[in-house]
Amino acid sequence: MSLFPSADQAFADTRAAADLETVTVTATRTERSLDEVSQSVSIVTRDEIQRRQPIDVLEILENLPGVSSASNGGLAGQLVIRGFSTQGFRAPLFVDGDRFRGRNTIEYTLFNPGQIERIELVRGPASSLYGTDALGGIVNIITRRAQGELDGPFRWSENSLDIDYATVNNLRGGRLQLGGAGGGVDLLLGLNYREAGDYNSPAGDIPNSGFEAPAMDLRLGYTPVEGHRFELSARYSDIERERAGGQFAAPGAANGPGVPQRKMTDRSNEEEYYRLGYFAEELFGGTVRDAEATLYQRELSTHVNVIPDANNPATFVDVFVVGPKVTGGHFKGLGVLGSGLSLTVGGDWYLEDRDGTLRSVRGGPRNQRDPDTEQLSLGVFALAEWLARDNLRLSASLRYDRIDTELDTRFITDPETRDLFEGAGDTFNDPVTGSVGAVWDMSESTILFANVGTSFRAPSVTELAAVGTGTGAVFRLPNADIEPERGLNYELGLRLRQPRWRADVVAFYNDLEDLIDRDVPVVYQGEPAVQIQNIGEAEVYGLELNGTMFLTDSLSLAGNATYTRGTDTGSDTPLAQIMPWNGNVTLLWAAANGRTFLEGNLQWALDQDRIDPAQERESEEYAVFNMSAGYSLDRFFTSLERVELRASIYNLLDERYRLPTTPANIAFPESPSNPLIEPGRNLRLSLNIGF
């Protein structure tokens, strides 16, 4: 939706001919044409998700510029955006516009691709609209809702059954969906199940890489009058996932004989989620548009079983992460003030209540190992947008946050350890962030955009409350004097729009200070220990190229390439988890119905030899070919609404490769799980039946 349609009329024909994506809701927290936004934004649509048959959210996003992942097994892992990992709390996740808060390690395991309508990704800092952690970008998962005519009688129109199978890990599963609309009501209910064993790679089977993932989702809407909607959303899942390697699981279970083989299993990742929402196209006689308010509660719990060395399985530790229970929500509304000026005002909040983690050694009693914590975050923001000229849009945003963290140390019986916390005390941060941006339509086919924005990351409760030995032998000192990480980002981009092709070129520079390191060596009581500390400054900059060419009405060629460079400027050493030059190329033929198609995809990366050898190993270049096809079987099943068979072959040539962003433990030898090798050739089959 264009905010100023009359001013955009001169450019509408050219952009429509290029078949551009038309709307995003995350970059400015209100609906906008992508070309009106002064940041880099990407959208993955439902059609793209269905074509590629991804296993998880990370696979959905892997073809976007500036995006990579850090594998840790057969299901999900961490996302890396412009060099910033979700594991480091620097690229937050939102779901339907609300913050997913509480468990950054497991958040992407909890979503089945069948639940997702589309995913919107903002690359680059977004703290001035989204608050803490948005140093590298933000991801907003938009879940599915039933479509259909609300005015007539209720009709079941979106019932379907998906049956899925994959050869690389003997994956079996699917989704049963019931959906319909009418009488002002829309309803969508989904039941999901997937299970898989260890996956095969060119180096053989990767032990401890299976998973089991049952889940359900509900989205119920009521529209009493046109333009006003009340909504109830709910989800439940309890995921069991084995971690073959990567973050925390290195050196993994595939080390050679005589070498420790760490075996780490999430026996349970449970999420229970409810949300109420109200949405209005207009309020107060049209003075306020796109208004919405939500209230949600999410409760999480995890049981992790760790065998430090599978050669000695009798020695194990069970970690029970109790919670957190997170209550939160957001509100916002847009007002058109006249003279080409609009103002979006809103706010969001969450209360994260987390019991201290419990630890059991060798099946013994459960002992609390860190404090109970409570973190309250309140933020308000305003975004002003001004159509200064018919071809020039200016924007500025400002946000104030207050984040209070409280620690309950009464469980600590050792007076000296308790003094460490009591000396630090509770903490609060109240940063102010802002941004300015511009979009200049230089001609009907050329758009220049730029923005400058600040960002921050407040220390998480797990960082502030960390104490003791955990599952290792090194003592961890608490430190509540940590300052927030801060960033200043500059971005300049060019969008080229022609009837048969489009292209984007973006350059960015992110200047960071007070970076947080979780494992700074210190001495405590004369013994080696570690502590979380602010360690200094860093810079991350790069170039992103992205384009699509429509060769015919049914044939298109798309591709992108990304270069990212990150440096700790204090020590002049490379930052970890930075991808080398990488990208992908996709050739797609699709019939007019969109359900019969053939797609070929090449994913590539060059050698990664710019590393800090104290943290990483060099990685080799790779080129991985994937193919997908879909065919409509409607003519053979006329009594059903829709029948479609989809097939994909991932890693067609059975390439042996590792993602440069996947962590390793360099204290141990290189092995198939250290760093973790990616799956080999994989045939995926999916049958979709609509009824």
PyMOL commands that set and color helices and strands:
alter all, ss='L'
color gray80, all
select helices_A, chain A and resi 5-17+34-36+46-52+57-61+86-88+107-110+113-115+127-130+415-424+461-465+634-636
alter helices_A, ss='H'
color red, helices_A
select strands_A, chain A and resi 40-44+67-71+77-81+84-85+93-95+98-99+116-123+137-143+155-156+160-166+171-182+185-196+200-201+204-205+211-222+228-243+263-283+288-307+317-338+341-354+358-361+367-368+372-389+392-408+427-429+432-441+446-457+475-477+485-497+501-524+527-550+555-568+573-574+582-590+597-605+622-632+642-650+682-690
alter strands_A, ss='S'
color yellow, strands_A
deselect
rebuild
show_as cartoon
